[in-house]
Amino acid sequence: MKEKKRLLICIFSTIMLISALNITADATISKPLKGLNTYIEDANHGNKVIYLTFDDGPSDPITGKVLDILKENNVKATFFVIGNQIPGLEDVLQRTHKEGHSIGLHTYTHKFKRIYSSSDNLVKEMNLCQAEINNVVGVSPNIIRFPGGSKKHLNYNLLNRLHSSNFKIYDWNMETLDGINPKLSPYKIYKDATNNSENLSTIVLLLHCDYMHKNTCLALPKIIKYYKDHGYKFQPITNDTPELYFPIKKSN
């Protein structure tokens, strides 16, 4: 009887330990991705800086609404655009550029199987996106963002190749899940965008501005107010901004 009781206690303890480890892992994922921003923080000398970044545009009317909110709040941001979405929305891209925001490359098609099938295809997609932007606004941006982030895709050979093409990579150290679920409530987007922000003096925040992201627009004014109230300076990413990308595994 005692042996059976000991066995049950042992099994229960093991289950509790596994549950605790899973909770810890999930908590780690939900917190700001620390450890990525050493160089970018050094460049900002410990000052509070936030880079608002918007992926998956241009779109109508959401990108325009985001631009309206940024203008009302006198804030500059960075838009990583998809090349094949530009035709028909040239005016949106021109406005983005004219109003002083940065424009970055988010590939030409955003089709994962195509762009990640080879390094050649990824570089080709970035070049096509760059050319499309240049045709519309007359600049050729070198700042890039991998669709879905560089994790699992970036290795040292690809890094060297991108650098040889003068591309600079920007992931993020805070995110909302609006890209995965555009129907997230504005409150949830706001909470994700500000949760644990006190742990970071420099923040690169991932948001989206595709046609589905109405709730992101609703959350954006509160996000801006939060960071202004907490003393952060808003800056766009430029070619002078130190890179920020997820750690590359040594096995790569």
Residue pairs with C-beta under 8 A, 6 or more apart in sequence:
30 195
31 195
31 196
31 199
32 173
32 174
32 196
32 197
32 199
32 200
32 203
33 172
33 173
33 174
33 246
34 173
34 199
34 200
35 247
36 171
36 173
36 244
36 245
36 246
36 247
37 173
37 200
37 202
37 204
37 244
39 242
39 243
39 244
40 202
40 204
40 241
40 242
40 243
40 244
41 201
41 202
42 242
43 241
43 242
44 201
44 202
46 201
47 201
47 233
48 201
48 202
48 230
48 231
48 232
48 233
49 201
49 202
49 203
49 232
49 233
49 234
49 235
50 202
50 203
50 204
50 205
50 227
50 232
50 233
50 234
50 235
51 77
51 78
51 202
51 203
51 204
51 205
51 234
51 235
51 236
51 237
51 241
52 70
52 75
52 77
52 78
52 205
52 207
52 223
52 224
52 234
53 77
53 78
53 79
53 80
53 104
53 145
53 170
53 172
53 204
53 205
53 206
53 207
53 237
54 63
54 66
54 77
54 78
54 79
54 80
54 207
54 208
54 209
55 80
55 106
55 145
55 147
55 179
55 206
55 207
55 208
55 209
55 210
56 80
56 82
56 85
56 106
56 110
56 179
56 208
56 209
56 210
57 63
57 66
57 79
57 81
57 82
57 85
57 92
57 209
57 210
58 79
58 81
58 85
58 86
58 89
58 92
58 93
58 96
58 209
59 85
59 89
59 92
59 209
59 210
59 211
60 89
60 92
60 211
61 211
62 209
62 210
62 211
62 212
62 213
62 214
62 216
62 217
63 79
63 89
63 92
63 96
63 209
64 92
64 95
65 217
66 77
66 209
66 216
66 217
66 220
67 92
67 95
67 96
67 99
67 101
69 217
69 220
69 221
69 224
70 76
70 77
70 99
70 101
71 99
72 221
73 221
73 224
73 225
73 228
75 224
75 234
76 100
76 101
76 102
76 234
76 235
76 236
77 101
77 102
77 234
77 236
78 101
78 102
78 103
78 104
78 143
78 170
78 236
78 237
79 96
79 101
79 102
79 103
79 104
79 209
80 104
80 105
80 106
80 143
80 144
80 145
80 170
81 93
81 103
81 104
81 105
81 106
81 129
81 133
82 106
82 107
82 108
82 109
82 110
82 129
83 105
83 107
83 108
83 109
83 125
83 128
83 129
83 131
83 132
83 133
84 108
84 109
84 110
84 132
86 93
86 132
86 133
86 136
87 132
90 136
93 103
93 133
93 136
93 137
94 136
94 137
96 103
97 103
97 137
97 139
100 236
101 236
102 141
102 143
102 236
102 237
102 238
103 133
103 137
103 139
103 141
104 141
104 143
104 144
104 145
104 170
104 237
105 126
105 129
105 130
105 133
105 141
105 142
105 143
105 144
105 145
105 167
106 129
106 144
106 145
106 147
107 115
107 122
107 125
107 126
107 129
107 147
108 125
108 126
108 128
108 129
108 132
109 115
109 125
110 147
112 147
112 148
114 121
114 125
115 121
115 122
115 125
115 147
116 122
116 153
119 157
119 158
119 161
122 146
122 153
122 158
123 161
123 162
123 165
126 144
126 162
126 165
126 167
127 165
130 140
130 141
130 142
131 140
133 139
133 140
133 141
134 140
142 166
142 167
142 168
142 239
143 167
143 168
143 170
143 237
143 238
143 239
143 241
144 162
144 167
144 168
144 169
144 170
145 169
145 170
145 171
146 153
146 154
146 169
146 171
149 171
149 172
149 246
150 169
150 171
150 245
150 246
151 171
151 246
154 169
154 245
154 246
154 248
154 252
155 248
155 252
156 248
156 252
159 169
159 248
162 169
168 239
168 241
168 243
169 243
169 244
169 245
170 204
170 237
170 241
170 243
170 244
170 245
171 204
171 244
171 245
171 246
172 204
172 205
172 206
172 244
173 200
173 202
173 203
173 204
173 244
174 193
174 197
174 200
174 203
174 204
174 205
174 206
175 192
175 205
175 206
176 184
176 188
176 189
176 192
176 193
176 205
176 206
176 207
176 216
176 219
177 184
177 188
177 192
178 184
178 189
178 207
178 208
178 213
178 215
178 216
179 206
179 208
182 208
182 210
182 212
182 213
182 214
182 215
182 216
183 215
184 192
184 215
185 215
186 215
186 216
186 218
186 219
186 222
187 219
189 207
189 215
189 216
189 219
189 223
190 219
190 222
190 223
190 226
193 205
193 207
193 219
193 223
193 226
194 223
194 226
194 227
197 203
197 226
197 227
197 230
198 230
203 227
203 232
204 237
204 244
205 223
207 213
207 216
207 220
208 216
209 216
224 234
227 234
235 241
